[in-house]
């Protein structure tokens, strides 16, 4: 389970960072008001509780900076983050010169790769000559799981989609499907009876609008025969299992949470957001297939109501 931190405001993200620092540094953290902060959102002076470890914690003047983005899938390797980082380091130099800085913490809800991490830390070290650590999206998510009190204090559960499910199987379906070159004759070999209910009646029952069906849904139908072939191929027993588990999970969630959505396209788009936010790196180039698979499930009456 990942919390979509991009949906927070900058102030809310700073509050989350402060709560994390209270756990790993101590309750003596001082948070500054919003506005021009001179390169700092918070500070802590003293011996840290458990960072970077309980055996050898930081001890001194720690400056904490939080950098938030609303962009889904943002990375520390993005050029705009590099520009922001350089500005922050310049503003911190005065604190270093005035002996108000021994350690520097920068938090961001961007993804941080193993290659980018040392580059950023080396840059800060070269410019400031202080020990520093960059905390990215992955480490923040881990701390939120380690300290559920932070989640409760900042009401982060409100960010979770009401239709949360185990989306890993759907990610595998999409990535494997995208790798296949389908033969035109093969697509005619596997068919399924699609006459369980006329699609117009199904749309009325589920409150899926005609505008959405005509403008968005119909585009997916070009791939339905390929998905049918992919799932029903006797060689793909594992794929069939992934698909069955996924539709079972999604359908059960829909039946419980249906009243929270006005239209069925809202459900589809919520599911799309949930899957893409959790797998933006792997599915970035094939993200349209998330909707395609969801539309296929709906069209074949695997999700939604039929009577």
VMD Tcl script that draws the C-alpha trace (Angstrom):
set ca {
  {0.00 0.00 0.00}
  {1.39 3.35 -1.09}
  {0.07 6.74 -0.08}
  {-0.25 9.16 -3.04}
  {1.80 11.94 -1.47}
  {1.52 14.01 -4.63}
  {-2.10 14.70 -3.64}
  {-0.98 16.55 -0.50}
  {-0.38 20.28 -0.44}
  {3.16 21.50 0.23}
  {2.16 22.41 3.79}
  {0.62 19.00 4.41}
  {3.75 17.29 3.10}
  {5.89 19.42 5.43}
  {3.71 18.26 8.33}
  {4.29 14.63 7.35}
  {8.05 15.26 7.21}
  {7.93 16.92 10.63}
  {6.07 13.92 12.06}
  {8.69 11.54 10.65}
  {11.49 13.65 12.11}
  {9.82 13.62 15.52}
  {10.10 9.82 15.43}
  {13.64 9.41 14.09}
  {15.21 12.58 15.54}
  {13.14 13.57 18.55}
  {10.26 15.70 19.76}
  {12.52 18.74 20.00}
  {12.06 19.48 16.30}
  {11.13 23.11 15.60}
  {8.90 23.70 12.57}
  {8.93 27.08 10.82}
  {5.87 28.81 9.40}
  {5.20 28.80 5.68}
  {6.94 31.42 3.58}
  {10.54 32.41 3.03}
  {12.45 30.08 5.31}
  {16.09 30.64 4.43}
  {16.56 27.08 3.24}
  {14.88 25.33 6.12}
  {11.40 24.06 6.98}
  {12.42 22.73 10.38}
  {15.44 22.22 12.61}
  {16.57 19.95 15.39}
  {19.44 20.43 17.80}
  {20.80 17.59 19.89}
  {21.28 13.85 19.68}
  {18.92 12.07 17.27}
  {16.82 9.14 18.47}
  {17.74 6.68 15.75}
  {19.09 8.33 12.62}
  {21.08 7.27 10.74}
  {21.21 4.45 13.34}
  {20.65 3.97 17.05}
  {24.29 2.95 17.45}
  {25.64 6.09 15.78}
  {23.00 8.83 15.68}
  {23.54 12.36 14.44}
  {24.42 14.79 17.22}
  {24.39 18.50 16.48}
  {22.46 21.11 14.50}
  {20.21 19.48 11.90}
  {18.42 21.46 9.21}
  {15.40 19.84 7.54}
  {14.02 20.79 4.13}
  {10.88 19.38 2.45}
  {10.40 19.57 -1.31}
  {6.98 18.49 -2.58}
  {5.68 17.90 -6.09}
  {2.17 17.17 -7.37}
  {3.57 15.42 -10.44}
  {2.86 11.68 -10.56}
  {6.01 9.60 -11.09}
  {8.36 12.54 -10.51}
  {12.02 11.68 -10.01}
  {15.03 13.25 -8.35}
  {16.72 13.01 -11.74}
  {14.26 15.53 -13.24}
  {15.87 18.81 -14.29}
  {13.46 20.95 -12.25}
  {14.52 19.18 -9.06}
  {18.18 19.77 -9.87}
  {17.48 23.49 -10.25}
  {15.55 23.59 -6.97}
  {18.30 21.73 -5.15}
  {20.97 24.19 -6.28}
  {18.89 27.12 -5.01}
  {18.38 25.44 -1.64}
  {22.07 24.71 -1.22}
  {22.90 28.35 -1.92}
  {20.45 29.50 0.76}
  {21.95 27.08 3.29}
  {25.51 28.32 2.85}
  {24.82 31.24 5.18}
  {23.69 28.81 7.88}
  {26.91 26.87 7.44}
  {29.02 30.03 7.60}
  {27.22 31.10 10.79}
  {27.86 27.64 12.35}
  {24.14 26.87 12.49}
  {24.39 23.72 10.39}
  {26.09 20.39 11.10}
  {23.76 18.03 9.22}
  {21.33 18.50 6.37}
  {18.15 16.52 5.69}
  {16.20 16.98 2.46}
  {12.89 15.15 2.01}
  {11.04 14.83 -1.27}
  {8.14 12.76 -2.54}
  {10.08 12.16 -5.76}
  {11.53 8.77 -6.59}
  {15.20 8.40 -5.74}
  {17.30 5.83 -7.57}
  {20.44 4.15 -6.28}
  {22.43 5.96 -8.96}
  {21.01 9.42 -8.28}
  {21.28 9.25 -4.48}
  {25.11 9.45 -4.16}
  {25.30 12.12 -6.88}
  {22.98 14.43 -4.93}
  {24.69 13.78 -1.61}
  {28.13 14.32 -3.14}
  {26.96 17.61 -4.65}
  {25.71 18.87 -1.27}
  {28.89 17.70 0.44}
  {31.08 19.50 -2.10}
  {29.10 22.72 -1.72}
  {28.56 22.74 2.06}
  {31.00 20.26 3.56}
  {28.34 18.82 5.90}
  {26.98 15.33 6.32}
  {23.66 15.07 4.48}
  {20.99 12.60 3.44}
  {18.35 12.81 0.72}
  {15.12 11.00 1.55}
  {12.94 10.06 -1.42}
  {9.50 8.61 -1.94}
  {10.54 5.03 -1.21}
  {12.03 5.73 2.23}
  {9.12 7.95 3.22}
  {6.61 5.22 2.32}
  {8.57 2.73 4.45}
  {8.50 5.04 7.45}
  {4.76 5.56 7.04}
  {4.35 1.79 7.30}
  {6.78 1.55 10.22}
  {5.05 4.37 12.13}
  {1.26 4.07 11.67}
  {0.85 6.88 14.21}
  {2.18 9.28 11.53}
  {-0.51 8.11 9.11}
  {-3.19 8.62 11.75}
  {-1.86 11.99 12.91}
  {-1.82 13.39 9.38}
  {-5.01 11.61 8.26}
  {-3.25 10.03 5.28}
  {-5.82 7.24 5.00}
  {-8.08 9.74 3.29}
  {-5.73 9.60 0.30}
  {-6.28 5.91 -0.33}
  {-8.65 5.04 -3.12}
  {-11.81 3.32 -1.87}
  {-11.27 0.57 -4.47}
  {-7.78 -0.39 -3.41}
  {-6.89 -3.96 -4.40}
  {-3.86 -6.18 -5.09}
  {-2.87 -4.58 -8.38}
  {0.37 -6.53 -8.93}
  {-1.40 -9.22 -10.97}
  {-2.91 -6.64 -13.31}
  {0.50 -5.03 -13.78}
  {1.92 -8.43 -14.80}
  {-0.97 -9.00 -17.22}
  {-0.38 -5.67 -18.90}
  {3.40 -5.95 -19.16}
  {3.25 -9.48 -20.61}
  {0.43 -8.58 -22.97}
  {2.39 -5.60 -24.31}
  {5.28 -7.88 -25.29}
  {3.22 -10.12 -27.61}
  {2.96 -9.82 -31.39}
  {-0.44 -11.28 -32.24}
  {-1.13 -13.25 -35.40}
  {-4.32 -12.23 -37.19}
  {-5.49 -15.82 -37.70}
  {-4.87 -16.71 -34.07}
  {-7.30 -14.03 -32.94}
  {-10.14 -15.90 -34.63}
  {-9.47 -19.13 -32.75}
  {-10.70 -18.12 -29.32}
  {-14.12 -16.56 -28.81}
  {-16.51 -16.06 -25.96}
  {-20.24 -15.53 -25.86}
  {-20.69 -11.82 -25.29}
  {-24.49 -11.88 -25.41}
  {-25.09 -12.21 -21.67}
  {-26.58 -8.71 -21.73}
  {-26.64 -6.02 -24.44}
  {-24.01 -3.40 -23.77}
  {-26.57 -0.58 -23.84}
  {-28.53 -2.27 -21.05}
  {-25.36 -2.94 -19.09}
  {-24.40 0.73 -19.35}
  {-27.83 1.77 -18.08}
  {-27.68 -0.65 -15.16}
  {-24.19 0.45 -14.15}
  {-24.67 4.15 -14.96}
  {-21.85 4.32 -17.45}
  {-22.52 7.39 -19.55}
  {-22.98 7.33 -23.32}
  {-20.38 10.10 -23.71}
  {-17.73 8.06 -21.91}
  {-18.64 4.92 -23.83}
  {-18.44 6.65 -27.21}
  {-15.38 8.83 -26.56}
  {-13.19 6.63 -24.35}
  {-14.49 3.09 -24.04}
  {-14.89 2.27 -27.73}
  {-11.20 2.95 -28.38}
  {-10.34 -0.01 -26.15}
  {-12.54 -2.44 -28.04}
  {-9.98 -2.76 -30.84}
  {-7.79 -4.76 -28.45}
  {-10.48 -6.98 -26.91}
  {-9.88 -9.92 -29.26}
  {-6.17 -9.79 -28.46}
  {-6.85 -9.81 -24.72}
  {-9.30 -12.68 -25.17}
  {-6.67 -14.67 -27.03}
  {-4.02 -13.80 -24.46}
  {-6.10 -14.84 -21.45}
  {-7.78 -17.92 -22.91}
  {-4.71 -19.48 -24.50}
  {-4.28 -22.91 -22.84}
  {-0.56 -22.21 -22.56}
  {-1.29 -19.20 -20.33}
  {-2.74 -20.93 -17.28}
  {-0.80 -18.61 -14.98}
  {-2.21 -15.62 -16.86}
  {-5.75 -16.93 -16.46}
  {-5.14 -17.25 -12.72}
  {-3.86 -13.66 -12.52}
  {-6.92 -12.46 -14.40}
  {-9.40 -14.44 -12.28}
  {-7.86 -13.18 -9.05}
  {-7.91 -9.61 -10.31}
  {-11.55 -9.57 -11.38}
  {-12.55 -11.27 -8.13}
  {-10.74 -8.60 -6.10}
  {-12.08 -5.68 -8.13}
  {-15.67 -6.93 -8.31}
  {-15.85 -7.50 -4.55}
  {-14.57 -3.97 -3.92}
  {-17.05 -2.49 -6.39}
  {-20.00 -4.27 -4.76}
  {-19.04 -2.88 -1.36}
  {-18.10 0.65 -2.44}
  {-20.48 1.23 -5.38}
  {-22.57 3.82 -3.51}
  {-19.52 6.12 -3.20}
  {-19.46 6.70 -6.98}
  {-22.09 8.40 -9.11}
  {-21.13 6.78 -12.42}
  {-19.24 3.67 -13.45}
  {-16.66 5.66 -15.39}
  {-15.66 7.21 -12.04}
  {-14.92 3.70 -10.80}
  {-12.86 2.90 -13.88}
  {-10.85 6.12 -13.59}
  {-10.23 5.57 -9.87}
  {-8.93 2.10 -10.61}
  {-6.75 3.51 -13.40}
  {-5.25 6.10 -11.03}
  {-4.63 3.52 -8.34}
  {-2.79 1.11 -10.64}
  {-0.74 3.79 -12.38}
  {0.30 5.55 -9.17}
  {1.65 2.27 -7.81}
  {3.40 1.21 -11.04}
  {4.13 4.42 -12.93}
  {7.69 3.35 -13.79}
  {6.75 -0.06 -15.21}
  {3.56 1.04 -16.98}
  {4.47 4.54 -18.12}
  {4.72 3.54 -21.79}
  {1.73 1.18 -21.69}
  {-0.58 3.09 -19.36}
  {-3.43 3.12 -21.91}
  {-3.62 -0.66 -21.43}
  {-4.75 -0.17 -17.84}
  {-8.01 1.29 -19.11}
  {-8.15 -1.26 -21.93}
  {-8.06 -4.19 -19.50}
  {-10.61 -2.55 -17.18}
  {-12.90 -1.89 -20.14}
  {-12.49 -5.49 -21.25}
  {-13.47 -6.75 -17.79}
  {-16.55 -4.59 -17.83}
  {-17.54 -5.49 -21.40}
  {-17.38 -9.23 -20.62}
  {-19.42 -8.77 -17.43}
  {-16.52 -9.72 -15.16}
  {-17.01 -6.48 -13.21}
  {-20.16 -4.44 -12.73}
  {-23.74 -5.58 -12.35}
  {-25.74 -7.53 -14.96}
  {-29.21 -7.51 -13.48}
}
mol new
graphics top color blue
foreach p $ca { graphics top sphere $p radius 0.5 }
foreach p [lrange $ca 0 end-1] q [lrange $ca 1 end] { graphics top cylinder $p $q radius 0.2 }
display resetview
